[in-house]
C-alpha cells in the first residue's frame, strides 16, 4: 500500500461515503460504509502521527 497522507485518506473516506449513498442500501452499501469508516480512522491516525502525537489517546 502506498504511503498515503492524512488528506488523501480523508478524500478516500469521502469518496467511499459517496459510493455508499449511491448503492441504495443492501450489502454493497454496507461494504462501502465500512470502507468509509476504515479510511476515516486511518486519516485520523495519520493526522495524529503527522502532528507528532502518540498513536492513541489512551
Secondary structure, 3 states (H helix, E strand, C coil): CCCCCHHHHHHHHHHHHHHHHHCCCHHHHHHHHHHHHHHHHHHHHHHHHHCCCCCCCC
